[in-house]
Amino acid sequence: MDEAVGLLEGELEVGRRVSADLGTEDVWLAFLRFGRRLFDVSDAPEADGLLFQYGIYSFDGPPAFMLDLTRQFEVVDSAGDHDHYVQVHCELRYELPPALQGLGSFDSWFFHDAGEDLGEWAEGLSERAVWKTIRTLKPAQIRVYQEHV
């Protein structure tokens, strides 16, 4: 888990010289490659999950459309009880043209231990109307970071 941010950043750089060249679909495919990597996590249910979420937010500036691709790991204490989560985010920010203003917000989780197929989850997301709107856009900003929650 300690190397997760570096691994995601490495996936984003595969075949690219400059991250500014990355489009939404490039980032999504890199995130899915990262999502297929297995990590040493606890045996707790939902200890390793992927989150796809979007919406219009103004956390630290003017409103922007944000797509947040997150991997969440549960960290347990020495007794095996929940201690906290580590989240590795790949946050894409876009300008706010009319096409993005009407998309609302949405989130969807995938957990490796839930018996679902990652490819099917990803395919279902790529069939959503939002994907048809943003897949060819270049984000104004891509930010990769890790936080404890």
PyMOL commands that set and color helices and strands:
alter all, ss='L'
color gray80, all
select helices_A, chain A and resi 4-13+19-21+24-36+98-101+112-114+118-126+129-134
alter helices_A, ss='H'
color red, helices_A
select strands_A, chain A and resi 48-57+64-76+82-94+106-111+141-148
alter strands_A, ss='S'
color yellow, strands_A
deselect
rebuild
show_as cartoon
